[in-house]
Structure formats: structure tokens, C-alpha cells
Amino acid sequence: MLTIYLLRHGETSWNADNNRYCGRTDIELTERGIRQAEEVNRQLRGIEFTGVYSSPLQRAYRTACIASGRDDVIKDERLIEADFGEWEGKTKEEFIALNPALWTNWMKDPGVARAGGTGESGADIVKRVDNFFQSLQDNFNSGNVLVVANNGTNRLYLAHKLGISLKNYRQLVQQNSSVTCFTLDSNTVLTLELLNSKLR
């Protein structure tokens, strides 16, 4: 049985600015984000990880390095945040005012609709993230693996694996540097043990 500790990265300046959409824009953690990652490091002490992986974006990679206390974190492109198209760099209020139909279509069926009109569909995101976790199954039959990625990708993947309609993915909360823990069995069936949690 493989146990996955899945984190969202620590706070960035765009998270702090009314949750401005930060898909592929590669911005750094805030000082608060660094402190959040340090707190996760304290929570994870005593857990031995057979591997540590992160999104290639620096906000996730730095969170992974701090949280794990290791310098051998492996970046994987499949974990990168969603391509948000025209929504990139805008708050939800800003981009809905510019083109409300894009948000309506996304909320109705993100599996098919493209984020921000020109970005990825939810199905695109789920496919690549699911492929990453299947590859972990191929490499590790058991043990603990730490994965640090991004809000959109994490929630869409979890919704998919839990059999929740992708249009309801936003009902799964992932705060900055919170811990979600699940197991994957030999058939890659996901069992959720912790969601958006603090370990101690």
C-alpha cells in the first residue's frame, strides 16, 4: 500500500491578493508561505519518505524542499498547475466581469470546458496527474511519498479518484500548506484518510 502526503504549496503574493489566479506564472512564496512550509516540516517529522516530488513551479518546489527538509526533491511536469488561459493573473471577480460565459461553462462542465477559454480542460489535467500517480505505483509498491503541487490540479485529481463529478471539485478545500493524506492500493484505488489537515 502506497501512502501519499499531498500538499498545496505555501502562500504566494497572488494568493494573498484576493486569490488572484496563478496558473503557470512562476512566482515565489511570501514570508508567510515560507513559515507555512516550515510548520509542515514540523508536522511531518518522524515520517520517512521514500520519495519527494513537486510541481516544477518554484512555489511548490520550495515548499517541498522546506517541508521535507531534503534537497533531492524531484520536479515533475505532470504536477504543474492548470493552464488558466485568459484568467491568468486575474481574480475571479475580474475575469467574470470580462466574460461571464467562460466561468459559467467551466462550472457547468470543467471536464470539457477549457479554463479561461484557451487553457486546459479538467479532463486534460486529470489525465496527466493520474498518469503521475500511476507511475508512482510502478516505482513504489509501498511506503510514504510526499507530493507538493497546486490547488487546481490537486482538487480535480481528488474529485476524479473519489468519484465526485468534476463540476463539484471546488467543494474539496486545499488551503496553503495543508496536508491531505491518501493511500493507493495495487489497483490504484484511492482511500482518503486526511483532507486539508494539520497533523499535530
C-alpha positions as CSV (number, residue, x, y, z in Angstrom):
1,M,0.0,0.0,0.0
2,L,1.4,3.4,-1.0
3,T,0.7,6.3,1.3
4,I,0.7,9.8,-0.3
5,Y,1.1,13.0,1.6
6,L,-0.3,15.6,-0.8
7,L,0.3,19.3,-0.1
8,R,-0.7,22.5,-1.7
9,H,2.3,25.0,-1.8
10,G,2.6,27.8,0.7
11,E,1.2,31.2,0.2
12,T,2.2,33.5,-2.7
13,S,1.6,37.2,-3.1
14,W,-1.2,36.3,-5.6
15,N,-2.9,34.0,-3.1
16,A,-2.8,36.9,-0.6
17,D,-4.3,39.3,-3.2
18,N,-7.8,38.0,-3.2
19,N,-6.7,34.7,-4.6
20,R,-5.5,36.0,-8.0
21,Y,-5.3,33.1,-10.4
22,C,-1.7,31.9,-10.7
23,G,-1.6,29.0,-13.0
24,R,1.8,28.8,-14.9
25,T,3.1,32.2,-13.6
26,D,6.2,31.2,-11.6
27,I,6.1,33.4,-8.5
28,E,7.9,32.8,-5.2
29,L,6.5,32.2,-1.7
30,T,5.8,35.0,0.6
31,E,7.4,35.1,4.0
32,R,4.2,33.7,5.4
33,G,4.3,30.9,2.8
34,I,7.8,30.0,4.0
35,R,6.6,29.9,7.6
36,Q,3.7,27.7,6.5
37,A,6.2,25.2,4.8
38,E,8.3,25.3,8.0
39,E,5.3,24.4,10.1
40,V,4.5,21.4,7.8
41,N,8.2,20.3,8.3
42,R,7.5,20.1,12.0
43,Q,4.3,18.2,11.4
44,L,6.0,15.7,9.1
45,R,8.9,14.9,11.4
46,G,9.3,11.2,12.1
47,I,7.7,10.2,8.8
48,E,10.2,8.6,6.4
49,F,9.6,9.4,2.8
50,T,10.8,7.1,0.0
51,G,10.4,9.9,-2.5
52,V,9.6,13.6,-2.6
53,Y,8.1,15.1,-5.7
54,S,6.8,18.6,-6.7
55,S,5.3,20.6,-9.4
56,P,8.1,22.4,-11.4
57,L,6.8,25.8,-10.3
58,Q,9.1,27.4,-7.6
59,R,6.3,27.9,-5.1
60,A,5.7,24.2,-5.0
61,Y,9.4,23.2,-5.2
62,R,10.5,25.4,-2.4
63,T,7.6,24.3,-0.3
64,A,8.6,20.7,-0.9
65,C,12.2,21.3,0.0
66,I,11.4,23.1,3.2
67,A,8.6,20.7,4.2
68,S,10.6,17.6,3.6
69,G,14.0,19.0,4.8
70,R,15.6,17.4,1.8
71,D,17.4,18.7,-1.3
72,D,16.6,15.7,-3.6
73,V,13.1,16.8,-4.5
74,I,12.1,15.7,-8.0
75,K,10.2,18.1,-10.2
76,D,7.6,16.5,-12.4
77,E,5.9,18.5,-15.2
78,R,2.7,16.4,-14.8
79,L,2.1,18.1,-11.5
80,I,2.2,21.7,-12.9
81,E,-0.8,23.9,-12.1
82,A,-3.6,24.2,-14.6
83,D,-3.2,26.5,-17.6
84,F,-5.9,29.1,-16.8
85,G,-5.9,30.8,-20.2
86,E,-7.4,34.3,-20.1
87,W,-8.0,34.0,-16.3
88,E,-4.3,34.1,-15.5
89,G,-3.3,36.9,-13.2
90,K,-6.9,38.0,-12.6
91,T,-9.2,37.5,-9.6
92,K,-12.4,35.6,-10.1
93,E,-14.4,38.8,-9.8
94,E,-12.3,40.5,-12.5
95,F,-12.5,37.7,-15.1
96,I,-16.2,37.0,-14.6
97,A,-16.9,40.7,-15.2
98,L,-14.9,40.5,-18.5
99,N,-16.5,37.3,-19.8
100,P,-19.1,35.6,-17.6
101,A,-19.8,32.8,-20.1
102,L,-16.4,31.3,-19.7
103,W,-16.9,30.8,-16.0
104,T,-20.5,29.5,-16.5
105,N,-19.2,27.0,-19.0
106,W,-16.4,25.9,-16.7
107,M,-18.6,25.5,-13.6
108,K,-21.2,23.5,-15.7
109,D,-18.7,21.0,-17.0
110,P,-14.9,21.6,-16.3
111,G,-14.2,18.2,-17.7
112,V,-14.9,19.5,-21.2
113,A,-14.7,23.3,-20.9
114,R,-11.3,25.0,-21.2
115,A,-10.2,27.2,-18.2
116,G,-10.2,30.8,-19.3
117,G,-11.3,29.8,-22.8
118,T,-7.8,28.9,-24.0
119,G,-6.4,26.9,-21.1
120,E,-6.7,23.2,-20.2
121,S,-9.8,21.2,-19.6
122,G,-10.4,19.4,-16.4
123,A,-10.1,16.1,-18.3
124,D,-6.6,17.2,-19.6
125,I,-5.5,18.0,-16.0
126,V,-6.8,14.8,-14.5
127,K,-5.2,12.7,-17.3
128,R,-1.7,14.0,-16.6
129,V,-1.9,14.0,-12.8
130,D,-3.4,10.5,-12.8
131,N,-0.6,9.4,-15.0
132,F,1.9,10.7,-12.5
133,F,0.3,8.8,-9.6
134,Q,0.1,5.6,-11.7
135,S,3.9,5.9,-12.3
136,L,4.4,6.2,-8.6
137,Q,2.6,2.9,-8.2
138,D,5.0,1.4,-10.8
139,N,8.0,2.6,-8.8
140,F,6.9,2.1,-5.2
141,N,4.7,-0.7,-4.0
142,S,4.6,0.6,-0.5
143,G,6.0,3.4,1.7
144,N,5.4,7.1,2.1
145,V,5.7,9.6,-0.7
146,L,5.4,13.4,-0.3
147,V,3.9,15.3,-3.3
148,V,3.6,19.1,-3.4
149,A,1.5,20.5,-6.1
150,N,-1.1,23.2,-6.8
151,N,-4.7,23.9,-5.8
152,G,-6.5,23.3,-9.1
153,T,-4.6,20.1,-10.0
154,N,-4.9,18.6,-6.5
155,R,-8.6,19.2,-6.2
156,L,-9.5,17.9,-9.7
157,Y,-7.5,14.8,-9.2
158,L,-9.0,14.0,-5.9
159,A,-12.5,14.6,-7.2
160,H,-11.8,12.2,-10.1
161,K,-10.4,9.5,-7.9
162,L,-13.2,9.8,-5.3
163,G,-15.9,9.5,-8.0
164,I,-17.1,13.1,-7.5
165,S,-18.3,15.0,-10.5
166,L,-15.6,17.3,-11.7
167,K,-18.1,20.2,-11.6
168,N,-18.0,19.8,-7.8
169,Y,-14.2,19.8,-7.4
170,R,-14.3,23.2,-5.7
171,Q,-16.1,21.6,-2.8
172,L,-12.8,20.0,-1.8
173,V,-10.7,22.6,0.1
174,Q,-6.9,22.8,-0.1
175,Q,-5.5,25.6,2.0
176,N,-1.9,26.7,1.6
177,S,0.5,24.1,3.0
178,S,-2.3,21.9,4.4
179,V,-1.8,18.1,4.4
180,T,-4.0,15.7,2.5
181,C,-3.2,12.0,3.0
182,F,-4.5,9.1,1.0
183,T,-3.5,5.5,0.1
184,L,-3.3,3.9,-3.3
185,D,-3.7,0.2,-3.4
186,S,-2.4,-2.2,-6.2
187,N,-5.4,-1.3,-8.3
188,T,-4.8,2.5,-7.7
189,V,-8.0,2.7,-5.7
190,L,-7.7,5.9,-3.6
191,T,-8.7,5.9,0.1
192,L,-8.8,9.3,1.6
193,E,-7.5,9.5,5.2
194,L,-7.0,13.2,5.7
195,L,-8.2,16.3,3.9
196,N,-6.9,19.8,4.4
197,S,-5.4,18.8,7.7
198,K,-2.8,19.7,10.3
199,L,-1.1,16.5,11.6
200,R,-0.2,17.8,15.1
